[in-house]
Amino acid sequence: MPIPAGASRMPVATRVKHAANTALWVMIVLATVALIAFGPRSTHPLPKDRTVVTYWEKWTDFEGVQMRDLIQQFNQTVGAQKGVYVDYVVTTQIDFKTLVAVAGGNPPDLVGLFPHNVASFAARGALEDLTPRLDAAGIGRDMFVPIYQYGCTYHDRMYAVPLTPWSLALYYNKDLFEEFRDALAAAGVDADRAPATLEELAVYCRVMYREDERGNLTMMAFVPGLPETLGWYWHTWPLWYGGEFWDEDRGRVPISSEPFVRGLQWIRDLTDAFGQNRVLRFESGLANFNSPDNPFMTGTVAMVQQGPWFAHMIQEYAPEINYGVAPFPTGDGSPISYNGQDALAIPVGAAHPDEAWIFIQWLYTAKPIHVRSKAREPQFGYDFAYQNGARVPMPALRPVEWLCWNHYKNSPLAEPEPAFLATHPNPAIAVHERLARSSFAKTDPRIPDWTEIHEEFKAAYRDIWGSPVPVRERLKDCQRSVDTLVDLARRRQERYGLEFP
């Protein structure tokens, strides 16, 4: 049949694909325009006589309140002296919105990023190189804990500074351990300590559980997926067997390597031991993470993998719990730790980068300060603290450490203020500090396309978690896909004359 005049000669499938691509680009453009026109904005009046530094951050709840209070301290002191006013704006999807805002030429002046964002954003030219400013201010790299400085660095340049760092550890319920003491001893493990190896953790899991008369699980020792079905840190399982996210010698993400296989096989074995459907039913009945009904708070789960903020949650929702904190179990008992941080950066194209830097510099170089609460009654963390069980005046701390202290997190500084540790509200702070500073400390790799690679790995993990696919074979398939992504990233970097990774 002849094609009517004016009709497209492209095949139907091609026209459909072309239309879909066009629609996608239209959506991206519209999203960019909308973000520039109606993106995150302040909800309160701003001073007319100061340079307003717009700061996008993801914190709400107590973390957001304390950051606002710290910013108010800056605005009332150094900010007032230098004519700078930092405006704290909470936003969701902060990484996506920041990239869109940079592309549209209207980014914030400051942005709080996730740990995996820094290398990716730096490789895309979205972040200002802070190295010259840090050097001029006398803020050397040796000022930071090495693992956190590493996470803010790309191609030997610092594109961000650590804001509030953390390390993962094992939080465990000592009273539940005591309840299962005899059964644990019969299985060859000790109720007086946390499991040190993954083999031991598996034993605790096989011993410490309850079920109802219908065989439904009502209590488990440990659930890998908490606080979600896959969990927040599902990708760390290879690390506990001594694996690395990046093989420097071979220039690849070694997803099919033995530590990856062993880590995901551990997950599979635990699920198979109880039955996947039973585990999923158990998980589906668990309450929200940030609530008094959190399964750890209610004794429904005996152990969780969490960061230092979890101590604040326990204090808030279940202060009566008798708990301990230890390094997360590993293949051979080595104190391996996975570390991350909220990082603070200046996007490329920011309207007020010099004024934004004044705030960053203040966080790290200001003399120790007191941040007073606005409440009538004295407030913990503002007006008083505890030391050796006794109530004492809140010590003066450098601004960044005041924030970390009140977020229950460890310090990003190589040499914390003595008062920071002596009065710290997290009883497990020594564990988190030790893990972050050890030679076994690990974090996300500094490769440009880690987010895309991460998603490819996540798809493989989801398959292994939710189906009987062989672990080794699925990871081999994933390796081929990831190698393709790495090659694409490498060629893109080389096209622009940039070193990979």
N, C-alpha and C positions, 0 to 999 in steps of 0.2 A: 504494500500500500504506500503510495507516495506521501511524503511528509508535507502537511499544509504549509503554505508560505508563512514565514514568521515564527514557525514552531521550532523549538530547540531540537538539535540533532543528537544531543547527549542521550545515552541510555537512561531509562527510568531510574535505575538504581543509582547512577551517577548523579542525576538531577536531585534525587532525594538526599544523597549524602552532601551535595553542594548546598542544598537548602538548609540542612541541619547545621552545617558548619557556619553558614551565614547567620542563622538564628543564634548560634552560640556566641559569635562575635558581637552581634547586636546586644545580647544579654550582658556580655562583659562590658561593652561600652556604656550601656544604660546604667549598670551597677557602678561604674566609675563616676559617671556624671552625678548619679544620686548620692554617692559617698562624698564627692566634693561639695555638692550643694547642701546636703542634709546629713552629713556625717556626724560623728560624736561631737557634741557641743557642751559648753558649760551651762549649768542650770541656775547660776546665781550671778548677780551683777559683778562686773570686773572693774578694777580701778582704771581711771582714764589717764592718770599721771605716771604710769609705769609700763614697761615693756612686759606684755603678758606672754609667758612661756606655756604653751599647751602641752600637757603631759597625758598621754593615753596609757592607761593601766588596766589590768584585768581583775584586780582585787576588789572584793566586796566584803561584807561581814566584818569581823574584827580586824582582819589584815588591812582592809581598805580604810577603816576608821583610824588606825594607827598611822598609816601613811599620810592621811589627811592632816593629822595632828602634827606630824613631823614637818610637813610642808608648811603648815601654819607657823611653826617655829621659825622656819627659814624666812617666810614672807614678812614676819614681824621684826626680824633682825637684819641679817645680811641682805635679804631681798629689799628691805626698806632703804638700807644704806646705798645700794647700787641701782635702785630704780627698777627692780625685777620682781615680777609676781608670777609664781608657778600656779597654774590652774589644773587641778587634778580631775581628769575625765575618765570615768569607767566605761569600758567598751568590751563587747564580746567579739569573738573571732578576730582578735587583735592582730594576728600575723597576716591574715588575708587582707584585712582592711588597711594595714600599714603598707603592704605592697601596692595595693590599688591606689592609695593616696600618694605614694611616691611616684608611681607612673603618671598620675594625674597632675602632679606638680603642686599638691597642697597637703603635704604630710604634717603631722604634729612636730613639735620641737623636741620632744622626748618621747620614748616609747619603751614600755616594759615588755621584754620578749621572753619566750620559752627557750630552754637551753639549746634545742636543735635548730633554732632560727638563725643563730649568729653567722655560721659559716655559709649557709644558704643565701642569706640576705647580702652578706658581704660579697659573695661571688657574683651576685646580680647587680652590684653597684648601688645597693639601696641604703647602705649605712656609711656614715662619715668615719674615716679612719681617725681614731682618737689618739693614736700614738704620739703625734707632735704635741698635743695638748697635755697628755700625761707626762711627757718628758719635760715640758716647760714648767709644769707644776711640781716637778720632783717626785712624782708618783711612779716609782720604779716597779717593775714586774715582781720583784722580790717582796713587795708589800702584800701580795696576794698568796693565798694557799695555791700551790701549783696546779692542782686539778681544776680549780675554778678559773685561774688565769688561762689555762689551756683552752677551756671552753669558750672564752671570749676572744680567742686569737684565730686569725686566718692568714696564711702566708706570712707568718711572723709579724703581723700587725694586729693591734688590739682595736676591735670595732665596737666593743661594749665593755662595761665593767660589771662585776658581780654585784647583785643587789641583796638578795637573801638566798643563801645557798642551802643545800641539804645533802644528806646521804641516806640510803635505804638501810633499814635494819629489821630485825625480827622482834616484834612486840608479842609477849606471851603472858597468859593468865596463870599465875603461880598457884592459885587456889584450885583450878582445874587440874593442873599437874599433880597436885597433892591428892585430889580425888581419885586419880588413876595410878597412884604410886605403885601399888602392888602389881598391877597388870603391866606397867612399864618395866618394873624390875624383872618380872618374869620374861619379858621380851628382850632383856639385856640392855636397857637404857635407864637413865637416871632422872627421876622427877625433880631433883634439886638443881638442874641446869637445863638450858635450852639445847636443842640438837645442834651439833657443830657441823655435821656433814649431811648431805642430801640423803644418803643411805639411812642415817639416823632419823631424819625428818619423816621418811617413808614409814619407819617403824612406829613413830609417834602417831602418825595418821592411821595406821592399821589398828592401833590399840585404842586411841581416844576418839570414840564416836558413840552415838546413841541412835536408836531407831525405834519407831513405834510398832504396835502389834501388826501393822500391815506392811512392815518392812521399809517404811519411809524414813529417811535420815532426818533426825531432829537436832543433831549436834555433830560437828566435825572438828578435827584438830586444826586443819588448814585447808583452805580452798584457794587454788592458784589464781582464780579469776577475780577475786574481790579487789575493788568494790564494784566491778562490772563483770559481765560474762567472760570476757577475755582478760580483764584486769588492766590497770594503768601501766604496768611495767612488764607486760607479757614478753617483750623483746629482750629482756635481760637474762633469760634462762641460760643461754650459751655462756654468759660471763661467769656464772657460778661454777662452771666446769673449766674455767681458765681460758675461755675463748676471747677473741677480740672482734670488734666490729669491722676493723679494717686491717688487711694484710698488706703492710707497707712494701714488702719485697715483691709480691706478685701484683700489687696494684688492683686489688679486688676486695669485695665484701665476701668473706668465706662462708657463705650460708650453708654449703653442703659439707663443711668440715666436721670433724668428730665432736667438738664441744657443742655445736648447734644440734647435731643428731642426738647426743646424750641428753641435752637439756630438754628438748621437746619429747624425747622418749620417756623421760621421767614424768612429764605431764600425762602422757598417754597411759603409762603404767598405773598412775594413781587413779585416773578415771576408770580404767578397766577393773581395778580392784574393787570399786564400789558400784560400777555400772553407770554408764554415762547418763542414762535417763534419770536415775536416782539423784545423781549429782546436780543435774540441771533442775530437777524439781526442787531440790534443797535450795539452790541458788535463787530460784524464782520467788521463793517465799521470804527472802531476806529483805530487811527494811533499807531505807536510804542510808547512804554512807554517813552523811553529816547530820546525824540525828541521835536522840537518846536511845533509839531502837537499833542502832548499829549493832550487828551481830557480835562484835567483840564486847560491846558494853553489856549485852544481855547474856553473855556466856554461851551463845550458840556456836561460836567459833573460838578456839583456844589460842590461835596464833594468826598474826597478820603480818604482811610485808608492807611497811610504811616508813615515812620520813618523820622528822622531828615534830612536825605540826600535829602528829597524832597524840602526842602527850598533852597538848592543849585540849584536844577533843575529849580525852579521858577526864581531864580536870573539869571540863565543862559539863559532861554528861554522866560520868560515872566515877567520881573521885574516890569511891570506896574500893575500887578494884585493886587488888594486890597483883601488880604486874612487874615484869622484868623486861629488859631490852638487851639484845645480843646481836653480834654480826649475823647476817643472814647465812644459813647453811650453804656450804659449797661442796664440790666433789671430793676434795681432800682435806677440808677443814681450814684452808687458808682464809684469812680475814679479808676476802675480796669485797669491794663495795662499789655500788653504782651511785654516781653523784650527779647532781644537776643544780640548777640555780635559776632564779629570775634575774635576767640581765637587763641593764639599762643602757640605751643607745640613743644616738642622735641620727635621725633619718637624713639621707641626702635630699637637699632641697628645702630643709627646714628654714622657716623665715627668720628664726632667732637662735642660730647655733651658738653664738658667743654667750648669750644670756643663759641658754640651756646648760652650757658647760659650767657656768658659775655655780649652778645648783649641784652638779655632779662633783665638782671640786670640793664644795662645802661638805658633802656627805662623807668624804674621805679625809679631808685635811683640817676640818674645824676642830677646835679644842673640845674636850668632853663637855657635853651639855646636859641640862635637865629639861625635860619636856613636861610641863605641868598640865594636869587635866582641868577641864572646865567645870567639873562636878563640885558640889559643896563639900562632900565627904572625901577624905583621902582615897586615892585609887591605886591599886596594885599596878606596878609597871610604870607609874608616873610619879607617885609620891612616896611609895614604900616598896620594899622587896623583902625577901627572907634569906637569911644566911645562917646555916647550921640550925635551922628550925626557929630562929629568933627573928622577929620583925625589925628591920633596919630601914633607914632612909634610902630611897632609890639612889643608886650611885650615878654620878655623871658619866656618860658614855659618848664616844664618838657617834655622830648621827647614824651612820650605817649600822653600827653595832647596837644602838638603841632599837632600831627597827628589827634587827635579827633577834634580839633578846625578847621583844614583845611578840614576835611571830613564833617563839619557841625554837628557833633555828640556830645552827652553829654559825661561827663567824667566817667571813671570807678573808679575814686578815691573817697574815702569817704570824703576827704577834698580837693576839687579842689583849684588850685591857684586862688586868687581873680581876677587876671587879665584875667584868662580864661573865667570867666562869664562876666566880665565888658566889654570886647571887642568882645565877641563871635559874629560871623557873622550871626548866625541863630536867627532871632527875636523871635522864639518860643522855644529857648533853656530852658527857665525857666519851660515851660510845660513838656518837655521831662525829665528834671532833677527831677521835682517833681513826675512824674509818676514812674520813676525808683526807687525812694527812699521811696515810700509810702508802707504802710502795705498791699496794694492791688496788689503789683507787682507780676507777675507770669512769668514763663518761661517753657521750655520743661522739662519733667520729667527725672530723672536720672535713667533710666532703660536700660539694655543692648540692647534690641531688639526694641527700639523705632522706628527705621527706618522701620522695617518690619511691625510693628503695624500701623505706620503712613500710610503706603501704603494700608493696609487693610481698614482702616478708609476712606482713599481717595476714594477707590472703592465704598464704601457705599455713600459717599457724592456725587460722580459723578452720581450714580443711582438716588439719591433724586433730584439732580439738573436737570437731563435730562429725567426723566420719572415720571409717576404719582404714583409710589410705595409709600405706606403709610410710613411716616417718622418713627414712633415708631416701626413698624414691621421690617423695613429694618435695624434699629439699633439693634434690638434684634438678628437678624441673624448675624450682624457684631460682636456683643458681643460674640457669641459662637466661632467665628473664632479667635477673639482676645484673648479670654481666652485660647484657644488651644496654640497660640503662646506664651503667658505668661507662661503656664505650661511647654512648651518645653524649654524656656529660663531658667526657675527655675531648671528643672532637669539637664540641662547642667551645670549650675553653681554649683549645689550640687555634680555632678559627679567629679568635680575638687576641691571639698572642699571649694567652694567660697560662700559667702553669697549672697542671692538674695533679692532685686534687686541690 
